[in-house]
């Protein structure tokens, strides 16, 4: 670098930087060829610096000209109104805008390499304003999150969240706390930083739409979306293990069609990963006025789902805008391949609840870990063939050799995370106590296991199969998903 070194760059922001920032900078420099890297430039007085075309925000104040807020209401459904937010309500123009504190407020936040005009996000505007009267704030931070600058975009999310918190604070100054943050992809992680900045005040609700996974796998609690960020956090997963997170992030998490690949996304030559990722805001937008609704059934854990232990059941809740805020847990939802996506409640008349629980099939006739592990086929064919579809994708870093698809770091993190999931459920298979063994025997009895099969042998067989499946899952995700040039 002609005008700077890594040491000089880190020293220039020594009062602000953290271990996380240094890691992000190192990642950016390691893959600098993606960004056509040039000299490191320190900008004053905002103390930014750039690596190639990527801007890293350091100690910028809010308001920030690169983070804009636009308001839509029924009084201006088509012409967005710029709202200036400042340190006080008097310095802001919120009180002279179309904002009405008696109405519910939605703050919609786009993700990496996008802007507020992303089609499903703009569709939400029409759905909300056709449903009723709302204050709809759109956050545009596209200047701080362009492609191919994913590491710097991740770093900048904290600053974006701080400025959104300032917006929320000015709304609170008008006498209302009816505020709902809706974030897509990296925008879902932004909501965490807004929530942290607002403490001890707690937001009513945050909706995370396929929260971004790369560089957030091992993040601390205050650096990623989780249930502590609002009184109610609901999350929709559509492209887990690729662009979105597979781990639970809220009070309630909905895994659409298994949460990884969405039906209909293989058609028409489109990118299936980008399509699946963008289905999260598509589903949420449709839920705003859907009379059918996205109804999910209860599942104990994702491992149980993979093992086929989450059959359809009558414990169903609706996802999206009308999700009951007392809902907690993990739910599976199936959708149509094309819009309208919502299918509605599963009923026995559809012939699905008659499908026996895989536990009932523990005999030599059928193996639930092969033929019945997933009746929708998400573990077949292209499920594990992500390497056929390398970056760049919309909402993904622009280039083939970036950290998530590289051998460095993420494969090991993914393997470690799979182990973490398995450890969370290991007590379900643990035979170290007599009570635990008895509980498994009772489970097998309840499942209607044939009297002709010795129950203890059945339990041992179940455990053996689980161990083999766990080993298979860990081995699969320890392999490189994509081999760079």
C-alpha positions as semicolon CSV with decimal commas, in nm:
position;residue;x (nm);y (nm);z (nm)
1;X;0,000;0,000;0,000
2;X;0,152;0,332;-0,111
3;X;0,008;0,560;0,155
4;X;-0,033;0,343;0,460
5;X;0,022;0,012;0,628
6;X;-0,198;-0,210;0,841
7;X;-0,014;-0,090;1,154
8;X;-0,059;0,278;1,065
9;X;-0,426;0,221;0,988
10;X;-0,489;0,049;1,321
11;X;-0,290;0,312;1,513
12;X;-0,493;0,590;1,355
13;X;-0,809;0,458;1,514
14;X;-0,658;0,309;1,827
15;X;-0,898;0,485;2,063
16;X;-1,199;0,344;1,886
17;X;-1,102;0,011;1,744
18;X;-1,176;-0,326;1,896
19;X;-1,068;-0,682;1,841
20;X;-1,370;-0,730;1,614
21;X;-1,275;-0,428;1,403
22;X;-0,919;-0,552;1,361
23;X;-1,046;-0,891;1,248
24;X;-1,279;-0,726;0,994
25;X;-0,998;-0,506;0,863
26;X;-0,769;-0,805;0,829
27;X;-1,039;-0,993;0,639
28;X;-1,082;-0,700;0,403
29;X;-0,710;-0,669;0,338
30;X;-0,668;-1,044;0,292
31;X;-0,922;-1,036;0,013
32;X;-0,827;-0,693;-0,113
33;X;-0,821;-0,801;-0,475
34;X;-1,200;-0,829;-0,461
35;X;-1,227;-0,458;-0,385
36;X;-0,957;-0,340;-0,630
37;X;-0,771;-0,223;-0,324
38;X;-0,584;0,103;-0,329
39;X;-0,416;0,313;-0,062
40;X;-0,556;0,348;0,286
41;X;-0,694;0,702;0,315
42;X;-0,781;0,867;0,646
43;X;-1,055;1,127;0,613
44;X;-1,102;1,414;0,853
45;X;-1,288;1,528;1,050
46;X;-1,504;1,215;1,038
47;X;-1,201;0,992;1,088
48;X;-1,311;0,746;0,819
49;X;-1,065;0,540;0,626
50;X;-1,098;0,352;0,301
51;X;-0,952;0,028;0,175
52;X;-0,989;0,031;-0,199
53;X;-1,349;0,133;-0,259
54;X;-1,468;0,037;0,090
55;X;-1,536;0,295;0,360
56;X;-1,488;0,215;0,728
57;X;-1,673;0,453;0,960
58;X;-1,484;0,561;1,272
59;X;-1,633;0,790;1,536
60;X;-1,886;0,958;1,312
61;X;-2,163;1,148;1,487
62;X;-2,533;1,118;1,415
63;X;-2,702;1,261;1,216
64;X;-2,500;1,131;0,924
65;X;-2,554;1,240;0,565
66;X;-2,488;0,880;0,453
67;X;-2,779;0,746;0,658
68;X;-3,110;0,889;0,544
69;X;-3,465;0,843;0,670
70;X;-3,765;0,865;0,438
71;X;-4,128;0,866;0,550
72;X;-4,432;0,726;0,372
73;X;-4,788;0,764;0,506
74;X;-5,136;0,762;0,356
75;X;-5,089;1,136;0,307
76;X;-4,784;1,073;0,086
77;X;-4,807;0,710;-0,031
78;X;-4,589;0,760;-0,340
79;X;-4,366;1,060;-0,271
80;X;-4,118;0,983;0,004
81;X;-4,057;1,260;0,253
82;X;-3,704;1,317;0,379
83;X;-3,699;1,342;0,758
84;X;-3,403;1,507;0,926
85;X;-3,328;1,359;1,267
86;X;-3,098;1,543;1,505
87;X;-2,991;1,554;1,869
88;X;-3,322;1,703;1,981
89;X;-3,679;1,710;1,857
90;X;-3,649;2,087;1,806
91;X;-3,351;2,044;1,575
92;X;-3,533;1,772;1,379
93;X;-3,818;1,821;1,133
94;X;-4,018;1,523;1,259
95;X;-4,293;1,740;1,409
96;X;-4,345;1,925;1,079
97;X;-4,350;1,608;0,867
98;X;-4,637;1,374;0,789
99;X;-4,547;1,174;1,099
100;X;-4,849;1,107;1,324
101;X;-4,759;0,984;1,675
102;X;-5,106;0,832;1,717
103;X;-5,031;0,576;1,444
104;X;-4,814;0,261;1,459
105;X;-4,460;0,318;1,329
106;X;-4,262;0,073;1,118
107;X;-3,890;0,124;1,051
108;X;-3,774;-0,083;0,751
109;X;-3,401;-0,149;0,706
110;X;-3,235;-0,295;0,395
111;X;-2,924;-0,512;0,394
112;X;-2,582;-0,536;0,231
113;X;-2,539;-0,429;-0,132
114;X;-2,897;-0,306;-0,148
115;X;-3,106;0,003;-0,079
116;X;-3,454;0,100;0,033
117;X;-3,594;0,033;-0,315
118;X;-3,542;-0,343;-0,293
119;X;-3,866;-0,475;-0,449
120;X;-4,009;-0,676;-0,155
121;X;-3,929;-0,392;0,087
122;X;-4,113;-0,138;-0,127
123;X;-4,397;-0,389;-0,162
124;X;-4,435;-0,371;0,216
125;X;-4,523;-0,002;0,181
126;X;-4,820;-0,077;-0,041
127;X;-4,935;-0,365;0,178
128;X;-4,920;-0,162;0,499
129;X;-5,089;0,147;0,355
130;X;-5,365;-0,068;0,202
131;X;-5,411;-0,239;0,537
132;X;-5,435;0,078;0,747
133;X;-5,268;0,402;0,853
134;X;-4,901;0,377;0,950
135;X;-4,585;0,581;0,974
136;X;-4,343;0,394;0,747
137;X;-3,979;0,498;0,785
138;X;-3,734;0,358;0,530
139;X;-3,367;0,368;0,625
140;X;-3,123;0,413;0,335
141;X;-2,764;0,334;0,436
142;X;-2,656;0,203;0,096
143;X;-2,351;0,436;0,085
144;X;-2,205;0,250;0,383
145;X;-2,288;-0,102;0,266
146;X;-2,210;-0,136;-0,105
147;X;-2,069;-0,441;-0,276
148;X;-1,806;-0,577;-0,271
149;X;-1,735;-0,433;0,073
150;X;-1,896;-0,689;0,303
151;X;-1,643;-0,670;0,594
152;X;-1,667;-0,289;0,607
153;X;-2,047;-0,308;0,577
154;X;-2,053;-0,540;0,879
155;X;-1,835;-0,294;1,069
156;X;-2,060;0,000;0,971
157;X;-2,377;-0,168;1,101
158;X;-2,301;-0,047;1,453
159;X;-2,295;0,316;1,340
160;X;-2,612;0,268;1,135
161;X;-2,784;0,118;1,439
162;X;-2,675;0,416;1,650
163;X;-2,836;0,662;1,407
164;X;-3,154;0,453;1,391
165;X;-3,162;0,464;1,771
166;X;-3,155;0,844;1,742
167;X;-3,459;0,824;1,511
168;X;-3,641;0,606;1,763
169;X;-3,549;0,844;2,045
170;X;-3,703;1,138;1,858
171;X;-4,018;0,930;1,801
172;X;-4,027;0,858;2,174
173;X;-4,003;1,233;2,233
174;X;-4,339;1,274;2,060
175;X;-4,504;1,062;2,328
176;X;-4,535;0,721;2,160
177;X;-4,335;0,398;2,186
178;X;-4,533;0,205;1,924
179;X;-4,226;0,131;1,712
180;X;-4,155;-0,189;1,518
181;X;-3,815;-0,243;1,350
182;X;-3,808;-0,469;1,043
183;X;-3,461;-0,561;0,912
184;X;-3,362;-0,778;0,618
185;X;-3,032;-0,970;0,601
186;X;-2,756;-0,742;0,732
187;X;-3,033;-0,495;0,818
188;X;-3,164;-0,749;1,069
189;X;-2,829;-0,735;1,247
190;X;-2,847;-0,353;1,241
191;X;-3,159;-0,370;1,461
192;X;-2,948;-0,524;1,738
193;X;-2,721;-0,220;1,753
194;X;-3,019;0,015;1,762
195;X;-3,162;-0,185;2,052
196;X;-2,831;-0,185;2,241
197;X;-2,795;0,192;2,197
198;X;-3,150;0,254;2,326
199;X;-3,097;0,074;2,657
200;X;-3,248;0,080;2,916
201;X;-3,549;0,149;2,691
202;X;-3,671;-0,167;2,519
203;X;-3,837;-0,174;2,180
204;X;-4,179;-0,332;2,150
205;X;-4,091;-0,552;1,854
206;X;-3,817;-0,644;1,607
207;X;-3,871;-0,866;1,303
208;X;-3,558;-1,023;1,153
209;X;-3,589;-1,138;0,793
210;X;-3,321;-1,401;0,726
211;X;-3,055;-1,233;0,947
212;X;-2,710;-1,233;0,784
213;X;-2,476;-1,512;0,890
214;X;-2,122;-1,436;0,752
215;X;-1,905;-1,280;1,027
216;X;-2,186;-1,319;1,283
217;X;-2,146;-1,688;1,367
218;X;-1,930;-1,630;1,672
219;X;-2,042;-1,273;1,749
220;X;-2,112;-1,175;2,108
221;X;-2,472;-1,132;2,221
222;X;-2,457;-0,754;2,186
223;X;-2,324;-0,787;1,831
224;X;-2,606;-0,991;1,681
225;X;-2,983;-1,005;1,685
226;X;-3,128;-1,206;1,973
227;X;-3,436;-1,217;2,192
228;X;-3,296;-0,964;2,442
229;X;-3,320;-0,684;2,184
230;X;-3,697;-0,622;2,214
231;X;-4,002;-0,729;2,408
232;X;-4,080;-0,952;2,111
233;X;-3,837;-1,070;1,843
234;X;-3,972;-1,281;1,557
235;X;-3,743;-1,422;1,289
236;X;-3,800;-1,576;0,946
237;X;-3,528;-1,808;0,808
238;X;-3,513;-1,879;0,433
239;X;-3,146;-1,926;0,335
240;X;-2,976;-2,061;0,646
241;X;-2,615;-2,183;0,628
242;X;-2,556;-1,976;0,313
243;X;-2,652;-1,610;0,353
244;X;-2,875;-1,640;0,661
245;X;-2,832;-1,785;1,009
246;X;-2,956;-2,128;1,107
247;X;-2,941;-2,065;1,480
248;X;-3,244;-1,932;1,660
249;X;-3,233;-1,554;1,693
250;X;-3,560;-1,456;1,858
251;X;-3,846;-1,545;2,089
252;X;-3,993;-1,727;1,792
253;X;-3,812;-1,852;1,480
254;X;-3,992;-1,968;1,167
255;X;-3,804;-2,197;0,927
256;X;-3,974;-2,167;0,589
257;X;-3,964;-2,491;0,392
258;X;-3,679;-2,609;0,615
259;X;-3,516;-2,264;0,617
260;X;-3,244;-2,324;0,357
261;X;-3,375;-2,349;0,000
262;X;-3,718;-2,220;-0,102
263;X;-3,949;-2,394;-0,352
264;X;-3,966;-2,230;-0,691
265;X;-3,613;-2,090;-0,663
266;X;-3,463;-2,344;-0,902
267;X;-3,687;-2,235;-1,190
268;X;-3,625;-1,990;-1,472
269;X;-3,248;-1,989;-1,453
270;X;-3,248;-1,763;-1,146
271;X;-2,993;-1,785;-0,869
272;X;-3,149;-2,022;-0,611
273;X;-2,953;-1,884;-0,316
274;X;-3,029;-1,518;-0,385
275;X;-3,391;-1,613;-0,455
276;X;-3,421;-1,806;-0,129
277;X;-3,264;-1,522;0,071
278;X;-3,502;-1,264;-0,076
279;X;-3,805;-1,480;-0,007
280;X;-3,789;-1,368;0,359
281;X;-3,913;-1,013;0,283
282;X;-4,144;-1,157;0,015
283;X;-4,315;-1,376;0,274
284;X;-4,334;-1,097;0,531
285;X;-4,479;-0,852;0,278
286;X;-4,748;-1,103;0,181
287;X;-4,831;-1,170;0,546
288;X;-4,934;-0,807;0,603
289;X;-5,272;-0,851;0,433
290;X;-5,293;-1,225;0,373
291;X;-5,626;-1,383;0,467
292;X;-5,468;-1,728;0,432
293;X;-5,167;-1,676;0,653
294;X;-4,833;-1,851;0,701
295;X;-4,905;-2,113;0,967
296;X;-4,628;-2,317;1,123
297;X;-4,620;-2,624;1,342
298;X;-4,410;-2,672;1,651
299;X;-4,067;-2,837;1,641
300;X;-3,831;-2,891;1,933
301;X;-3,504;-2,824;1,751
302;X;-3,348;-2,814;1,407
303;X;-3,168;-3,141;1,470
304;X;-3,503;-3,302;1,547
305;X;-3,635;-3,164;1,219
306;X;-3,340;-3,307;1,025
307;X;-3,394;-3,642;1,191
308;X;-3,759;-3,642;1,088
309;X;-3,898;-3,598;1,439
310;X;-4,115;-3,293;1,363
311;X;-4,433;-3,420;1,197
312;X;-4,724;-3,187;1,133
313;X;-4,924;-3,126;1,446
314;X;-5,212;-2,918;1,569
315;X;-4,995;-2,673;1,764
316;X;-4,984;-2,408;1,489
317;X;-4,913;-2,035;1,497
318;X;-4,913;-1,766;1,231
319;X;-4,592;-1,595;1,114
320;X;-4,537;-1,246;0,979
321;X;-4,709;-0,920;1,064
322;X;-4,987;-1,082;1,270
323;X;-4,765;-1,315;1,470
324;X;-4,897;-1,344;1,824
325;X;-4,646;-1,169;2,047
326;X;-4,687;-1,431;2,316
327;X;-4,546;-1,694;2,079
328;X;-4,222;-1,867;2,171
329;X;-4,027;-2,152;2,019
330;X;-3,935;-2,292;1,681
331;X;-4,187;-2,357;1,403
332;X;-4,173;-2,511;1,056
333;X;-4,375;-2,363;0,768
334;X;-4,440;-2,487;0,416
335;X;-4,530;-2,246;0,134
336;X;-4,632;-2,249;-0,228
337;X;-4,358;-2,220;-0,489
338;X;-4,508;-1,903;-0,636
339;X;-4,703;-1,603;-0,511
340;X;-4,936;-1,614;-0,327
341;X;-4,702;-1,816;-0,108
342;X;-4,922;-1,867;0,197
343;X;-5,095;-2,205;0,228
344;X;-5,280;-2,148;0,555
345;X;-5,346;-2,389;0,840
346;X;-5,254;-2,752;0,795
347;X;-5,554;-2,969;0,863
348;X;-5,607;-3,343;0,884
349;X;-5,837;-3,316;0,584
350;X;-5,530;-3,235;0,376
351;X;-5,403;-3,584;0,456
352;X;-5,083;-3,457;0,613
353;X;-5,155;-3,515;0,979
354;X;-5,224;-3,878;0,896
355;X;-4,856;-3,923;0,812
356;X;-4,717;-4,132;1,097
357;X;-4,443;-3,998;1,317
358;X;-4,104;-4,139;1,207
359;X;-4,062;-4,279;1,559
360;X;-4,343;-4,519;1,474
361;X;-4,135;-4,667;1,196
362;X;-3,836;-4,789;1,392
363;X;-3,829;-5,135;1,248
364;X;-3,633;-5,312;0,978
365;X;-3,897;-5,232;0,716
366;X;-3,819;-4,862;0,671
367;X;-3,532;-4,641;0,779
368;X;-3,642;-4,291;0,884
369;X;-3,289;-4,163;0,837
370;X;-3,305;-4,234;0,464
371;X;-3,656;-4,239;0,319
372;X;-3,845;-4,044;0,584
373;X;-3,590;-3,796;0,713
374;X;-3,745;-3,516;0,507
375;X;-4,061;-3,567;0,306
376;X;-4,000;-3,243;0,113
377;X;-3,663;-3,357;-0,022
378;X;-3,448;-3,077;0,117
379;X;-3,174;-3,325;0,201
380;X;-3,168;-3,470;-0,147
381;X;-3,007;-3,361;-0,468
382;X;-2,897;-3,001;-0,459
383;X;-2,935;-2,953;-0,082
384;X;-2,563;-2,992;-0,017
385;X;-2,438;-2,869;-0,355
386;X;-2,386;-2,506;-0,265
387;X;-2,049;-2,508;-0,438
388;X;-2,228;-2,510;-0,773
389;X;-2,346;-2,157;-0,701
390;X;-2,052;-1,944;-0,582
391;X;-2,070;-1,571;-0,515
392;X;-2,137;-1,300;-0,625
393;X;-2,506;-1,284;-0,538
394;X;-2,720;-0,990;-0,444
395;X;-2,679;-0,946;-0,068
396;X;-2,349;-1,137;-0,093
397;X;-1,992;-1,009;-0,130
398;X;-1,901;-0,957;-0,492
399;X;-1,633;-1,210;-0,568
400;X;-1,546;-1,575;-0,563
401;X;-1,286;-1,576;-0,287
402;X;-1,431;-1,418;0,025
403;X;-1,421;-1,553;0,384
404;X;-1,743;-1,750;0,391
405;X;-1,663;-1,965;0,088
406;X;-1,291;-1,980;0,159
407;X;-1,103;-2,246;0,350
408;X;-1,010;-1,995;0,619
409;X;-1,224;-1,980;0,927
410;X;-1,581;-2,037;0,829
411;X;-1,572;-2,407;0,752
412;X;-1,435;-2,469;1,100
413;X;-1,689;-2,229;1,248
414;X;-1,970;-2,408;1,069
415;X;-1,843;-2,744;1,196
416;X;-1,816;-2,606;1,549
417;X;-2,165;-2,465;1,525
418;X;-2,309;-2,797;1,412
419;X;-2,142;-2,953;1,716
420;X;-2,297;-2,683;1,933
421;X;-2,644;-2,770;1,801
422;X;-2,586;-3,137;1,867
423;X;-2,464;-3,067;2,219
424;X;-2,783;-2,876;2,292
425;X;-2,979;-3,192;2,224
426;X;-2,739;-3,452;2,359
427;X;-2,939;-3,483;2,680
428;X;-3,220;-3,626;2,469
429;X;-3,001;-3,923;2,378
430;X;-2,805;-3,952;2,704
431;X;-2,834;-4,291;2,875
432;X;-2,613;-4,198;3,170
433;X;-2,905;-4,192;3,411
434;X;-3,174;-4,444;3,476
435;X;-3,442;-4,176;3,450
436;X;-3,316;-4,075;3,107
437;X;-3,321;-4,433;2,980
438;X;-3,668;-4,483;3,122
439;X;-3,784;-4,165;2,949
440;X;-3,661;-4,299;2,614
441;X;-3,836;-4,627;2,671
442;X;-4,158;-4,444;2,751
443;X;-4,112;-4,239;2,433
444;X;-4,080;-4,555;2,229
445;X;-4,385;-4,702;2,399
446;X;-4,582;-4,387;2,326
447;X;-4,475;-4,405;1,963
448;X;-4,643;-4,747;1,935
449;X;-4,336;-4,957;1,893
450;X;-4,420;-5,317;1,815
451;X;-4,424;-5,549;2,115
452;X;-4,236;-5,797;1,901
453;X;-3,928;-5,577;1,916
454;X;-3,735;-5,562;2,237
455;X;-3,762;-5,201;2,358
456;X;-3,412;-5,183;2,500
457;X;-3,269;-5,309;2,171
458;X;-3,483;-5,048;1,994
459;X;-3,340;-4,778;2,215
460;X;-2,984;-4,887;2,143
461;X;-3,062;-4,894;1,773
462;X;-3,209;-4,544;1,793
463;X;-2,898;-4,415;1,966
464;X;-2,669;-4,580;1,714
465;X;-2,861;-4,424;1,426
466;X;-2,852;-4,082;1,589
467;X;-2,477;-4,106;1,641
468;X;-2,422;-4,206;1,279
469;X;-2,641;-3,921;1,158
470;X;-2,464;-3,669;1,381
471;X;-2,127;-3,781;1,248
472;X;-2,256;-3,750;0,894
473;X;-2,383;-3,397;0,949
474;X;-2,057;-3,281;1,108
475;X;-1,850;-3,444;0,834
476;X;-2,063;-3,285;0,560
477;X;-2,023;-2,933;0,692
478;X;-1,652;-2,974;0,760
479;X;-1,591;-3,003;0,387
480;X;-1,514;-2,683;0,188
481;X;-1,832;-2,553;0,029
482;X;-1,641;-2,388;-0,256
483;X;-1,287;-2,416;-0,383
484;X;-1,150;-2,073;-0,482
485;X;-0,929;-2,016;-0,777
